[in-house]
């Protein structure tokens, strides 16, 4: 599997260099609705749970899953984690292997109001804002492999989230 990933990356890099279309090809293939399929480790073994250790030493069990991702041609996105938890904002390609998401947190939302309250106590954290005063929070995904129908995204350096594109 590692050989396939390396060959895919080398082929993508070669085609991008030769034809100068890396980001255009990425943009063409990445737009659409991506459904989470499974999480695998570096040995391509499926992972159902990930364990974390709290600073107090307590072990935490996290279900290994990913959001349903919708990337629109107009540069907006939606990441649906649950029925009640959906991120929205803008996306852009920052390299041939990386997409940046800029989540827009409405200033009048529950999360926006919480940010306003915590800023009074945590003066070292400065939030960026858009022209309407909404808060912006950026993150990025490193793409391991991308085809017309499948996307593999690095998760915390030890795992890979596998997605299939909806038709």
DOROTI-69947 format. One record per atom (N, C-alpha, C): residue number from 1; residue in three letters; chain; atom name; x, y negated, z negated. Coordinates in nm, 4 decimals. Last residue first. Layout:
<pazas>
resi; resn; chain; name; u; v; w
NUM; ala; A; CA; X; Y; Z;
...
</pazas>
This chain:
<pazas>
resi; resn; chain; name; u; v; w
167; unk; A; N; -2.2085; -1.0602; 0.6243;
167; unk; A; CA; -2.2368; -1.0915; 0.7654;
167; unk; A; C; -2.3458; -1.1929; 0.7784;
166; unk; A; N; -1.9663; -1.1236; 0.3688;
166; unk; A; CA; -2.1044; -1.0949; 0.4106;
166; unk; A; C; -2.1213; -1.1316; 0.5558;
165; unk; A; N; -1.6502; -0.9772; 0.3084;
165; unk; A; CA; -1.7265; -1.0893; 0.3635;
165; unk; A; C; -1.8655; -1.0430; 0.4034;
164; unk; A; N; -1.5282; -0.8566; 0.0014;
164; unk; A; CA; -1.5757; -0.8265; 0.1364;
164; unk; A; C; -1.6637; -0.9422; 0.1812;
163; unk; A; N; -1.2410; -0.8684; -0.2143;
163; unk; A; CA; -1.3685; -0.9215; -0.1688;
163; unk; A; C; -1.3990; -0.8704; -0.0283;
162; unk; A; N; -1.0540; -0.7880; -0.4961;
162; unk; A; CA; -1.0853; -0.7518; -0.3581;
162; unk; A; C; -1.2282; -0.7961; -0.3262;
161; unk; A; N; -0.7993; -0.9163; -0.6916;
161; unk; A; CA; -0.9439; -0.9112; -0.6725;
161; unk; A; C; -0.9704; -0.8860; -0.5255;
160; unk; A; N; -0.5306; -0.7751; -0.8559;
160; unk; A; CA; -0.5784; -0.8237; -0.7271;
160; unk; A; C; -0.7300; -0.8067; -0.7239;
159; unk; A; N; -0.2928; -0.8450; -1.1223;
159; unk; A; CA; -0.4120; -0.7830; -1.0655;
159; unk; A; C; -0.4480; -0.8466; -0.9320;
158; unk; A; N; -0.0846; -0.9867; -1.2269;
158; unk; A; CA; -0.0817; -0.8417; -1.2431;
158; unk; A; C; -0.1949; -0.7692; -1.1715;
157; unk; A; N; -0.1302; -1.2621; -1.1800;
157; unk; A; CA; -0.0059; -1.2007; -1.1334;
157; unk; A; C; -0.0011; -1.0485; -1.1426;
156; unk; A; N; -0.3984; -1.3459; -1.2147;
156; unk; A; CA; -0.3057; -1.3403; -1.3281;
156; unk; A; C; -0.1799; -1.2593; -1.2992;
155; unk; A; N; -0.4787; -1.2235; -0.9158;
155; unk; A; CA; -0.5424; -1.2617; -1.0412;
155; unk; A; C; -0.4430; -1.2387; -1.1541;
154; unk; A; N; -0.4810; -1.2832; -0.5658;
154; unk; A; CA; -0.4043; -1.2552; -0.6873;
154; unk; A; C; -0.4803; -1.3055; -0.8090;
153; unk; A; N; -0.7149; -1.1433; -0.3463;
153; unk; A; CA; -0.6721; -1.2625; -0.4182;
153; unk; A; C; -0.5964; -1.2212; -0.5442;
152; unk; A; N; -0.8018; -1.0410; -0.0304;
152; unk; A; CA; -0.7411; -0.9978; -0.1560;
152; unk; A; C; -0.6766; -1.1195; -0.2194;
151; unk; A; N; -1.0764; -0.9944; 0.1828;
151; unk; A; CA; -0.9831; -1.0896; 0.1233;
151; unk; A; C; -0.9339; -1.0312; -0.0090;
150; unk; A; N; -1.2165; -0.8865; 0.4921;
150; unk; A; CA; -1.1677; -0.8561; 0.3577;
150; unk; A; C; -1.0684; -0.9617; 0.3114;
149; unk; A; N; -1.2879; -0.9585; 0.7524;
149; unk; A; CA; -1.3904; -0.9013; 0.6649;
149; unk; A; C; -1.3453; -0.8747; 0.5218;
148; unk; A; N; -1.0722; -1.0671; 0.8854;
148; unk; A; CA; -1.2040; -1.1231; 0.9145;
148; unk; A; C; -1.3095; -1.0756; 0.8153;
147; unk; A; N; -0.8320; -1.0740; 0.6172;
147; unk; A; CA; -0.8739; -1.0328; 0.7510;
147; unk; A; C; -1.0095; -1.0987; 0.7751;
146; unk; A; N; -0.5680; -1.1413; 0.4041;
146; unk; A; CA; -0.6943; -1.1909; 0.4573;
146; unk; A; C; -0.7149; -1.1365; 0.5975;
145; unk; A; N; -0.3900; -1.1100; 0.0982;
145; unk; A; CA; -0.4200; -1.0572; 0.2320;
145; unk; A; C; -0.5563; -1.1097; 0.2753;
144; unk; A; N; -0.3441; -1.2832; -0.1104;
144; unk; A; CA; -0.2476; -1.1770; -0.0843;
144; unk; A; C; -0.2634; -1.1256; 0.0577;
143; unk; A; N; -0.3805; -1.6125; -0.1923;
143; unk; A; CA; -0.4334; -1.5061; -0.1074;
143; unk; A; C; -0.3216; -1.4075; -0.0755;
142; unk; A; N; -0.4308; -1.7669; -0.4898;
142; unk; A; CA; -0.3252; -1.7196; -0.4009;
142; unk; A; C; -0.3806; -1.6008; -0.3236;
141; unk; A; N; -0.6343; -2.0383; -0.5692;
141; unk; A; CA; -0.6276; -1.8936; -0.5505;
141; unk; A; C; -0.5135; -1.8638; -0.4542;
140; unk; A; N; -0.6475; -2.3022; -0.8159;
140; unk; A; CA; -0.6159; -2.2475; -0.6837;
140; unk; A; C; -0.6160; -2.0965; -0.6868;
139; unk; A; N; -0.8157; -2.5943; -0.9452;
139; unk; A; CA; -0.7531; -2.4629; -0.9629;
139; unk; A; C; -0.7206; -2.4111; -0.8231;
138; unk; A; N; -0.9173; -2.9015; -1.0994;
138; unk; A; CA; -0.8599; -2.8269; -0.9868;
138; unk; A; C; -0.8025; -2.6927; -1.0321;
137; unk; A; N; -1.1858; -3.0858; -1.1826;
137; unk; A; CA; -1.0957; -2.9859; -1.2399;
137; unk; A; C; -1.0455; -2.8969; -1.1272;
136; unk; A; N; -1.3309; -3.3985; -1.2448;
136; unk; A; CA; -1.2750; -3.3064; -1.1455;
136; unk; A; C; -1.1764; -3.2132; -1.2142;
135; unk; A; N; -1.6340; -3.5599; -1.3481;
135; unk; A; CA; -1.5026; -3.5052; -1.3785;
135; unk; A; C; -1.4608; -3.4048; -1.2717;
134; unk; A; N; -1.7868; -3.8512; -1.2058;
134; unk; A; CA; -1.7910; -3.7094; -1.2414;
134; unk; A; C; -1.6487; -3.6601; -1.2628;
133; unk; A; N; -1.7814; -4.1080; -1.1095;
133; unk; A; CA; -1.7526; -4.0887; -1.2518;
133; unk; A; C; -1.7640; -3.9451; -1.2987;
132; unk; A; N; -1.8021; -4.1325; -0.8426;
132; unk; A; CA; -1.9262; -4.1450; -0.9186;
132; unk; A; C; -1.9067; -4.1262; -1.0685;
131; unk; A; N; -1.5533; -4.0809; -0.7375;
131; unk; A; CA; -1.6049; -4.2179; -0.7255;
131; unk; A; C; -1.7337; -4.2409; -0.8034;
130; unk; A; N; -1.4205; -3.8523; -0.9897;
130; unk; A; CA; -1.4524; -3.8927; -0.8527;
130; unk; A; C; -1.5111; -4.0334; -0.8538;
129; unk; A; N; -1.1419; -3.8249; -1.2168;
129; unk; A; CA; -1.2831; -3.8488; -1.1874;
129; unk; A; C; -1.3007; -3.8826; -1.0401;
128; unk; A; N; -0.9355; -3.6244; -1.4312;
128; unk; A; CA; -0.9540; -3.7033; -1.3086;
128; unk; A; C; -1.1038; -3.7161; -1.2846;
127; unk; A; N; -0.8758; -3.6490; -1.7769;
127; unk; A; CA; -0.9501; -3.5869; -1.6678;
127; unk; A; C; -0.9539; -3.6806; -1.5482;
126; unk; A; N; -0.6145; -3.6075; -1.9943;
126; unk; A; CA; -0.6814; -3.7048; -1.9081;
126; unk; A; C; -0.7467; -3.6315; -1.7918;
125; unk; A; N; -0.5252; -3.5342; -2.3122;
125; unk; A; CA; -0.5838; -3.4726; -2.1922;
125; unk; A; C; -0.6614; -3.5778; -2.1145;
124; unk; A; N; -0.4600; -3.6868; -2.5319;
124; unk; A; CA; -0.3514; -3.6463; -2.4414;
124; unk; A; C; -0.4029; -3.5826; -2.3129;
123; unk; A; N; -0.6785; -3.7246; -2.6944;
123; unk; A; CA; -0.6405; -3.8357; -2.6066;
123; unk; A; C; -0.5286; -3.7995; -2.5092;
122; unk; A; N; -0.9055; -3.5739; -2.8250;
122; unk; A; CA; -0.7893; -3.5202; -2.7521;
122; unk; A; C; -0.7446; -3.6237; -2.6486;
121; unk; A; N; -1.1170; -3.7205; -2.9215;
121; unk; A; CA; -1.0274; -3.6555; -3.0164;
121; unk; A; C; -0.8989; -3.6052; -2.9516;
120; unk; A; N; -1.2451; -3.8215; -2.7016;
120; unk; A; CA; -1.2266; -3.9120; -2.8153;
120; unk; A; C; -1.1253; -3.8551; -2.9146;
119; unk; A; N; -1.2773; -3.6031; -2.5412;
119; unk; A; CA; -1.1754; -3.7012; -2.5032;
119; unk; A; C; -1.1475; -3.8001; -2.6161;
118; unk; A; N; -1.4988; -3.4690; -2.6394;
118; unk; A; CA; -1.3654; -3.4202; -2.6776;
118; unk; A; C; -1.2550; -3.5176; -2.6396;
117; unk; A; N; -1.7112; -3.6178; -2.5227;
117; unk; A; CA; -1.6944; -3.6108; -2.6684;
117; unk; A; C; -1.5526; -3.5706; -2.7068;
116; unk; A; N; -1.6661; -3.5706; -2.2482;
116; unk; A; CA; -1.6675; -3.7080; -2.2992;
116; unk; A; C; -1.6442; -3.7090; -2.4506;
115; unk; A; N; -1.6977; -3.2920; -2.2430;
115; unk; A; CA; -1.5686; -3.3519; -2.2066;
115; unk; A; C; -1.5590; -3.4935; -2.2629;
114; unk; A; N; -1.9696; -3.2751; -2.3055;
114; unk; A; CA; -1.8714; -3.2169; -2.3969;
114; unk; A; C; -1.7314; -3.2746; -2.3698;
113; unk; A; N; -2.0783; -3.3911; -2.0791;
113; unk; A; CA; -2.0976; -3.4571; -2.2084;
113; unk; A; C; -1.9985; -3.4047; -2.3123;
112; unk; A; N; -2.0043; -3.1928; -1.8907;
112; unk; A; CA; -1.9554; -3.3302; -1.8785;
112; unk; A; C; -1.9666; -3.4064; -2.0099;
111; unk; A; N; -2.1539; -2.9737; -1.9809;
111; unk; A; CA; -2.0084; -2.9667; -1.9820;
111; unk; A; C; -1.9474; -3.1063; -1.9729;
110; unk; A; N; -2.4133; -3.0750; -1.9376;
110; unk; A; CA; -2.3736; -3.0319; -2.0723;
110; unk; A; C; -2.2213; -3.0288; -2.0842;
109; unk; A; N; -2.3917; -3.3636; -1.7168;
109; unk; A; CA; -2.4180; -3.2227; -1.7463;
109; unk; A; C; -2.3746; -3.1907; -1.8893;
108; unk; A; N; -2.3168; -3.6170; -1.6511;
108; unk; A; CA; -2.4364; -3.6039; -1.7346;
108; unk; A; C; -2.4729; -3.4587; -1.7652;
107; unk; A; N; -2.0994; -3.5822; -1.4816;
107; unk; A; CA; -2.0774; -3.6497; -1.6102;
107; unk; A; C; -2.1964; -3.6351; -1.7043;
106; unk; A; N; -2.0497; -3.2701; -1.3214;
106; unk; A; CA; -2.1310; -3.3918; -1.3348;
106; unk; A; C; -2.1185; -3.4514; -1.4754;
105; unk; A; N; -1.7599; -3.1642; -1.2056;
105; unk; A; CA; -1.8386; -3.1473; -1.3280;
105; unk; A; C; -1.9194; -3.2756; -1.3472;
104; unk; A; N; -1.6368; -3.0023; -0.9345;
104; unk; A; CA; -1.6992; -3.1281; -0.9742;
104; unk; A; C; -1.7892; -3.0981; -1.0938;
103; unk; A; N; -1.3329; -2.8413; -0.8714;
103; unk; A; CA; -1.4674; -2.8323; -0.9273;
103; unk; A; C; -1.5144; -2.9704; -0.9699;
102; unk; A; N; -1.1534; -2.7788; -0.6160;
102; unk; A; CA; -1.1691; -2.8938; -0.7039;
102; unk; A; C; -1.3140; -2.8951; -0.7514;
101; unk; A; N; -0.9304; -2.5318; -0.5209;
101; unk; A; CA; -1.0700; -2.5615; -0.5520;
101; unk; A; C; -1.0709; -2.6820; -0.6462;
100; unk; A; N; -0.7057; -2.4442; -0.2668;
100; unk; A; CA; -0.7308; -2.5229; -0.3880;
100; unk; A; C; -0.8797; -2.5491; -0.3990;
99; unk; A; N; -0.5492; -2.1538; -0.1552;
99; unk; A; CA; -0.6654; -2.2412; -0.1442;
99; unk; A; C; -0.6802; -2.3153; -0.2763;
98; unk; A; N; -0.2662; -2.0154; 0.0094;
98; unk; A; CA; -0.3283; -2.0709; -0.1103;
98; unk; A; C; -0.4410; -2.1686; -0.0776;
97; unk; A; N; -0.1112; -1.9397; 0.2199;
97; unk; A; CA; -0.1480; -1.8364; 0.1244;
97; unk; A; C; -0.2261; -1.8896; 0.0054;
96; unk; A; N; -0.0469; -2.1566; 0.3703;
96; unk; A; CA; -0.0997; -2.0398; 0.4422;
96; unk; A; C; -0.1493; -1.9309; 0.3480;
95; unk; A; N; -0.1749; -2.4205; 0.1564;
95; unk; A; CA; -0.0668; -2.3516; 0.2271;
95; unk; A; C; -0.1283; -2.2306; 0.2958;
94; unk; A; N; -0.4085; -2.5398; 0.0957;
94; unk; A; CA; -0.2876; -2.6141; 0.0612;
94; unk; A; C; -0.1617; -2.5466; 0.1142;
93; unk; A; N; -0.7290; -2.5915; 0.2076;
93; unk; A; CA; -0.6134; -2.5041; 0.2226;
93; unk; A; C; -0.4895; -2.5879; 0.1901;
92; unk; A; N; -0.9890; -2.6803; -0.0214;
92; unk; A; CA; -0.9004; -2.7107; 0.0912;
92; unk; A; C; -0.7854; -2.6120; 0.0908;
91; unk; A; N; -1.3169; -2.7535; -0.1509;
91; unk; A; CA; -1.2017; -2.6665; -0.1324;
91; unk; A; C; -1.1182; -2.7172; -0.0168;
90; unk; A; N; -1.5247; -2.8924; -0.4073;
90; unk; A; CA; -1.4626; -2.9002; -0.2753;
90; unk; A; C; -1.3420; -2.8073; -0.2700;
89; unk; A; N; -1.7939; -2.7506; -0.5911;
89; unk; A; CA; -1.6997; -2.8583; -0.5656;
89; unk; A; C; -1.6506; -2.8550; -0.4227;
88; unk; A; N; -1.9145; -2.5539; -0.8628;
88; unk; A; CA; -1.9344; -2.6167; -0.7321;
88; unk; A; C; -1.8310; -2.7269; -0.7156;
87; unk; A; N; -1.9720; -2.2535; -1.0452;
87; unk; A; CA; -1.8887; -2.3710; -1.0196;
87; unk; A; C; -1.9185; -2.4216; -0.8790;
86; unk; A; N; -2.2204; -2.1181; -1.2459;
86; unk; A; CA; -2.1753; -2.1373; -1.1084;
86; unk; A; C; -2.0928; -2.2649; -1.1003;
85; unk; A; N; -2.3942; -1.9374; -1.4570;
85; unk; A; CA; -2.2613; -1.9974; -1.4516;
85; unk; A; C; -2.2097; -2.0018; -1.3083;
84; unk; A; N; -2.6313; -1.7964; -1.4617;
84; unk; A; CA; -2.6268; -1.9233; -1.5345;
84; unk; A; C; -2.4949; -1.9980; -1.5186;
83; unk; A; N; -2.5769; -1.5702; -1.3154;
83; unk; A; CA; -2.6938; -1.6503; -1.2772;
83; unk; A; C; -2.6884; -1.7886; -1.3416;
82; unk; A; N; -2.2152; -1.5846; -1.2826;
82; unk; A; CA; -2.3392; -1.5237; -1.3323;
82; unk; A; C; -2.4548; -1.6105; -1.2842;
81; unk; A; N; -2.0406; -1.6946; -1.0933;
81; unk; A; CA; -1.9932; -1.5953; -1.1887;
81; unk; A; C; -2.1091; -1.5148; -1.2459;
80; unk; A; N; -2.0029; -1.8223; -0.7890;
80; unk; A; CA; -2.1111; -1.7792; -0.8775;
80; unk; A; C; -2.0609; -1.6648; -0.9650;
79; unk; A; N; -1.8721; -2.0948; -0.6532;
79; unk; A; CA; -1.8267; -1.9702; -0.7141;
79; unk; A; C; -1.9314; -1.9317; -0.8185;
78; unk; A; N; -1.8897; -2.2784; -0.3610;
78; unk; A; CA; -1.9653; -2.2347; -0.4782;
78; unk; A; C; -1.9044; -2.1035; -0.5240;
77; unk; A; N; -1.7653; -2.5688; -0.1813;
77; unk; A; CA; -1.7654; -2.4285; -0.2224;
77; unk; A; C; -1.8610; -2.4072; -0.3383;
76; unk; A; N; -1.7010; -2.7715; 0.1116;
76; unk; A; CA; -1.7594; -2.7494; -0.0205;
76; unk; A; C; -1.7576; -2.6002; -0.0517;
75; unk; A; N; -1.6138; -2.8057; 0.3708;
75; unk; A; CA; -1.5170; -2.8224; 0.2627;
75; unk; A; C; -1.5749; -2.8116; 0.1230;
74; unk; A; N; -1.7874; -2.7419; 0.5712;
74; unk; A; CA; -1.7753; -2.8847; 0.5385;
74; unk; A; C; -1.6819; -2.9109; 0.4207;
73; unk; A; N; -1.8010; -2.4642; 0.5838;
73; unk; A; CA; -1.7167; -2.5347; 0.6813;
73; unk; A; C; -1.6972; -2.6829; 0.6501;
72; unk; A; N; -1.7859; -2.3168; 0.2512;
72; unk; A; CA; -1.8583; -2.3796; 0.3609;
72; unk; A; C; -1.7639; -2.4544; 0.4549;
71; unk; A; N; -1.7585; -2.0322; 0.0800;
71; unk; A; CA; -1.6747; -2.1396; 0.1333;
71; unk; A; C; -1.7420; -2.1934; 0.2582;
70; unk; A; N; -1.8610; -1.8711; -0.2011;
70; unk; A; CA; -1.9116; -1.9245; -0.0750;
70; unk; A; C; -1.8245; -2.0428; -0.0357;
69; unk; A; N; -1.8058; -1.5853; -0.3918;
69; unk; A; CA; -1.7488; -1.7111; -0.3436;
69; unk; A; C; -1.8113; -1.7486; -0.2099;
68; unk; A; N; -1.8871; -1.4382; -0.6897;
68; unk; A; CA; -1.9265; -1.4425; -0.5490;
68; unk; A; C; -1.8844; -1.5802; -0.4998;
67; unk; A; N; -1.6072; -1.3776; -0.9135;
67; unk; A; CA; -1.7300; -1.4446; -0.8709;
67; unk; A; C; -1.7634; -1.4156; -0.7251;
66; unk; A; N; -1.5002; -1.0594; -1.0516;
66; unk; A; CA; -1.4773; -1.1891; -0.9894;
66; unk; A; C; -1.6090; -1.2502; -0.9464;
65; unk; A; N; -1.3860; -0.8600; -1.3306;
65; unk; A; CA; -1.4706; -0.8878; -1.2146;
65; unk; A; C; -1.4402; -1.0272; -1.1615;
64; unk; A; N; -1.3311; -0.6755; -1.5924;
64; unk; A; CA; -1.2535; -0.7185; -1.4748;
64; unk; A; C; -1.3478; -0.7355; -1.3563;
63; unk; A; N; -1.4277; -0.7790; -1.9077;
63; unk; A; CA; -1.4697; -0.7055; -1.7889;
63; unk; A; C; -1.3944; -0.7628; -1.6686;
62; unk; A; N; -1.1997; -0.7742; -2.1738;
62; unk; A; CA; -1.2661; -0.8558; -2.0728;
62; unk; A; C; -1.3038; -0.7667; -1.9552;
61; unk; A; N; -1.1421; -0.7466; -2.5129;
61; unk; A; CA; -1.1689; -0.6693; -2.3919;
61; unk; A; C; -1.2508; -0.7541; -2.2957;
60; unk; A; N; -0.8898; -0.8447; -2.7359;
60; unk; A; CA; -1.0134; -0.8826; -2.6684;
60; unk; A; C; -1.0253; -0.8020; -2.5389;
59; unk; A; N; -0.7453; -0.7962; -3.0556;
59; unk; A; CA; -0.7527; -0.7548; -2.9161;
59; unk; A; C; -0.8897; -0.7897; -2.8586;
58; unk; A; N; -0.5795; -1.0234; -3.2744;
58; unk; A; CA; -0.6994; -0.9479; -3.2406;
58; unk; A; C; -0.7031; -0.9190; -3.0908;
57; unk; A; N; -0.3719; -1.1960; -3.3246;
57; unk; A; CA; -0.3409; -1.0538; -3.3096;
57; unk; A; C; -0.4592; -0.9675; -3.2728;
56; unk; A; N; -0.4209; -1.4633; -3.3179;
56; unk; A; CA; -0.4277; -1.4009; -3.4502;
56; unk; A; C; -0.4023; -1.2499; -3.4447;
55; unk; A; N; -0.4167; -1.5184; -3.0441;
55; unk; A; CA; -0.3008; -1.5589; -3.1265;
55; unk; A; C; -0.3013; -1.4964; -3.2662;
54; unk; A; N; -0.5483; -1.2190; -2.8847;
54; unk; A; CA; -0.5647; -1.3520; -2.9419;
54; unk; A; C; -0.4399; -1.3886; -3.0218;
53; unk; A; N; -0.4681; -1.0393; -2.6056;
53; unk; A; CA; -0.4437; -1.0480; -2.7487;
53; unk; A; C; -0.4588; -1.1945; -2.7910;
52; unk; A; N; -0.6699; -0.8683; -2.3672;
52; unk; A; CA; -0.5923; -0.9852; -2.4077;
52; unk; A; C; -0.5754; -0.9802; -2.5593;
51; unk; A; N; -0.7301; -0.6389; -2.1063;
51; unk; A; CA; -0.7208; -0.6660; -2.2494;
51; unk; A; C; -0.6291; -0.7841; -2.2747;
50; unk; A; N; -0.9751; -0.5699; -1.8677;
50; unk; A; CA; -0.8449; -0.6292; -1.8939;
50; unk; A; C; -0.8428; -0.6646; -2.0423;
49; unk; A; N; -1.1471; -0.3037; -1.7013;
49; unk; A; CA; -1.1334; -0.3988; -1.8111;
49; unk; A; C; -0.9894; -0.4479; -1.8210;
48; unk; A; N; -1.1233; -0.1612; -1.4646;
48; unk; A; CA; -1.2575; -0.1990; -1.5098;
48; unk; A; C; -1.2533; -0.3057; -1.6188;
47; unk; A; N; -0.9291; -0.1275; -1.1833;
47; unk; A; CA; -0.9278; -0.1717; -1.3222;
47; unk; A; C; -1.0688; -0.2172; -1.3584;
46; unk; A; N; -0.7914; 0.1073; -0.9558;
46; unk; A; CA; -0.9033; 0.0226; -0.9960;
46; unk; A; C; -0.8982; -0.0047; -1.1463;
45; unk; A; N; -0.4632; 0.0810; -0.8368;
45; unk; A; CA; -0.5557; 0.1571; -0.9198;
45; unk; A; C; -0.6662; 0.0632; -0.9682;
44; unk; A; N; -0.2529; -0.0344; -0.7012;
44; unk; A; CA; -0.3789; -0.0138; -0.6292;
44; unk; A; C; -0.4773; 0.0760; -0.7051;
43; unk; A; N; -0.0502; -0.1123; -0.8579;
43; unk; A; CA; -0.0403; 0.0222; -0.8014;
43; unk; A; C; -0.1662; 0.0626; -0.7267;
42; unk; A; N; -0.1292; -0.3542; -0.9596;
42; unk; A; CA; -0.0233; -0.3572; -0.8576;
42; unk; A; C; -0.0016; -0.2201; -0.7925;
41; unk; A; N; -0.4869; -0.2933; -0.9873;
41; unk; A; CA; -0.3574; -0.3358; -1.0391;
41; unk; A; C; -0.2543; -0.3302; -0.9269;
40; unk; A; N; -0.8009; -0.4348; -0.8737;
40; unk; A; CA; -0.6999; -0.3292; -0.8767;
40; unk; A; C; -0.5721; -0.3856; -0.9386;
39; unk; A; N; -1.1476; -0.4871; -0.8814;
39; unk; A; CA; -1.0166; -0.5353; -0.9238;
39; unk; A; C; -0.9223; -0.4164; -0.9264;
38; unk; A; N; -1.4006; -0.5135; -0.6202;
38; unk; A; CA; -1.3347; -0.4510; -0.7347;
38; unk; A; C; -1.2030; -0.5224; -0.7652;
37; unk; A; N; -1.5766; -0.6987; -0.4808;
37; unk; A; CA; -1.5896; -0.5533; -0.4710;
37; unk; A; C; -1.5283; -0.4852; -0.5938;
36; unk; A; N; -1.7538; -1.0001; -0.4355;
36; unk; A; CA; -1.6543; -0.9271; -0.5147;
36; unk; A; C; -1.6819; -0.7772; -0.5047;
35; unk; A; N; -1.8177; -1.1410; -0.1250;
35; unk; A; CA; -1.8714; -1.0649; -0.2366;
35; unk; A; C; -1.7592; -0.9869; -0.3046;
34; unk; A; N; -1.8168; -1.4477; 0.0308;
34; unk; A; CA; -1.7306; -1.3364; -0.0101;
34; unk; A; C; -1.7857; -1.2713; -0.1362;
33; unk; A; N; -1.9282; -1.6192; 0.3062;
33; unk; A; CA; -1.9673; -1.5710; 0.1736;
33; unk; A; C; -1.8871; -1.4450; 0.1436;
32; unk; A; N; -1.7157; -1.8601; 0.4786;
32; unk; A; CA; -1.8213; -1.7608; 0.4679;
32; unk; A; C; -1.8507; -1.7256; 0.3236;
31; unk; A; N; -1.3874; -1.9061; 0.5919;
31; unk; A; CA; -1.5212; -1.9648; 0.5775;
31; unk; A; C; -1.6258; -1.8535; 0.5767;
30; unk; A; N; -1.1565; -1.7671; 0.6564;
30; unk; A; CA; -1.1940; -1.7807; 0.5150;
30; unk; A; C; -1.3350; -1.8340; 0.4951;
29; unk; A; N; -1.0977; -1.7703; 0.9279;
29; unk; A; CA; -1.1335; -1.6440; 0.8638;
29; unk; A; C; -1.1920; -1.6620; 0.7245;
28; unk; A; N; -1.0422; -2.0436; 0.9761;
28; unk; A; CA; -1.1416; -1.9734; 1.0573;
28; unk; A; C; -1.1897; -1.8466; 0.9878;
27; unk; A; N; -0.8360; -2.0948; 0.7960;
27; unk; A; CA; -0.9637; -2.1653; 0.7829;
27; unk; A; C; -1.0742; -2.0933; 0.8597;
26; unk; A; N; -0.6376; -1.9271; 0.9047;
26; unk; A; CA; -0.6856; -1.9066; 0.7686;
26; unk; A; C; -0.8224; -1.9710; 0.7522;
25; unk; A; N; -0.6008; -2.0477; 1.1521;
25; unk; A; CA; -0.6489; -1.9099; 1.1453;
25; unk; A; C; -0.7049; -1.8798; 1.0078;
24; unk; A; N; -0.5056; -2.2961; 1.0653;
24; unk; A; CA; -0.6272; -2.2904; 1.1458;
24; unk; A; C; -0.6867; -2.1495; 1.1424;
23; unk; A; N; -0.2703; -2.2317; 0.9304;
23; unk; A; CA; -0.3819; -2.2860; 0.8544;
23; unk; A; C; -0.5123; -2.2818; 0.9322;
22; unk; A; N; -0.1199; -2.1194; 1.1575;
22; unk; A; CA; -0.1440; -2.0523; 1.0300;
22; unk; A; C; -0.2651; -2.1031; 0.9564;
21; unk; A; N; -0.0362; -2.1836; 1.4112;
21; unk; A; CA; -0.1794; -2.1891; 1.3831;
21; unk; A; C; -0.2145; -2.1290; 1.2485;
20; unk; A; N; 0.2087; -2.1590; 1.5434;
20; unk; A; CA; 0.1790; -2.2822; 1.4713;
20; unk; A; C; 0.0334; -2.2976; 1.4333;
19; unk; A; N; 0.3029; -1.9350; 1.6708;
19; unk; A; CA; 0.1916; -2.0046; 1.7332;
19; unk; A; C; 0.1526; -2.1343; 1.6631;
18; unk; A; N; 0.5263; -1.8622; 1.5115;
18; unk; A; CA; 0.5329; -1.8586; 1.6572;
18; unk; A; C; 0.4246; -1.9454; 1.7201;
17; unk; A; N; 0.4309; -1.8942; 1.2477;
17; unk; A; CA; 0.5511; -1.9633; 1.2931;
17; unk; A; C; 0.5536; -1.9729; 1.4449;
16; unk; A; N; 0.2069; -1.7307; 1.2419;
16; unk; A; CA; 0.1946; -1.8721; 1.2075;
16; unk; A; C; 0.3130; -1.9510; 1.2591;
15; unk; A; N; 0.3175; -1.4831; 1.3063;
15; unk; A; CA; 0.2179; -1.5438; 1.3967;
15; unk; A; C; 0.2043; -1.6925; 1.3695;
14; unk; A; N; 0.4847; -1.4523; 1.0799;
14; unk; A; CA; 0.5403; -1.4530; 1.2157;
14; unk; A; C; 0.4450; -1.5223; 1.3119;
13; unk; A; N; 0.2987; -1.4525; 0.8679;
13; unk; A; CA; 0.4033; -1.5547; 0.8741;
13; unk; A; C; 0.4608; -1.5663; 1.0151;
12; unk; A; N; 0.1502; -1.2237; 0.9374;
12; unk; A; CA; 0.0844; -1.3538; 0.9269;
12; unk; A; C; 0.1874; -1.4668; 0.9380;
11; unk; A; N; 0.3525; -1.0299; 0.9226;
11; unk; A; CA; 0.2841; -1.0539; 1.0496;
11; unk; A; C; 0.2157; -1.1908; 1.0489;
10; unk; A; N; 0.4159; -1.0477; 0.6503;
10; unk; A; CA; 0.5174; -1.0766; 0.7510;
10; unk; A; C; 0.4540; -1.1070; 0.8863;
9; unk; A; N; 0.1699; -0.9674; 0.5413;
9; unk; A; CA; 0.2218; -1.1010; 0.5122;
9; unk; A; C; 0.3255; -1.1399; 0.6161;
8; unk; A; N; 0.1557; -0.7078; 0.6407;
8; unk; A; CA; 0.0505; -0.8038; 0.6727;
8; unk; A; C; 0.0995; -0.9468; 0.6512;
7; unk; A; N; 0.3830; -0.5939; 0.5249;
7; unk; A; CA; 0.3747; -0.6043; 0.6704;
7; unk; A; C; 0.2692; -0.7060; 0.7120;
6; unk; A; N; 0.3080; -0.6129; 0.2547;
6; unk; A; CA; 0.4267; -0.6830; 0.3027;
6; unk; A; C; 0.4231; -0.7008; 0.4544;
5; unk; A; N; 0.0819; -0.4468; 0.2574;
5; unk; A; CA; 0.0696; -0.5871; 0.2162;
5; unk; A; C; 0.1873; -0.6667; 0.2699;
4; unk; A; N; 0.1965; -0.2052; 0.3408;
4; unk; A; CA; 0.0909; -0.2669; 0.4208;
4; unk; A; C; 0.0779; -0.4149; 0.3877;
3; unk; A; N; 0.3728; -0.1611; 0.1287;
3; unk; A; CA; 0.4281; -0.1790; 0.2629;
3; unk; A; C; 0.3247; -0.2473; 0.3519;
2; unk; A; N; 0.1973; -0.1219; -0.0782;
2; unk; A; CA; 0.2851; -0.2381; -0.0836;
2; unk; A; C; 0.3433; -0.2675; 0.0536;
1; unk; A; N; 0.0829; 0.1193; 0.0000;
1; unk; A; CA; 0.0000; 0.0000; 0.0000;
1; unk; A; C; 0.0869; -0.1251; 0.0000;
</pazas>
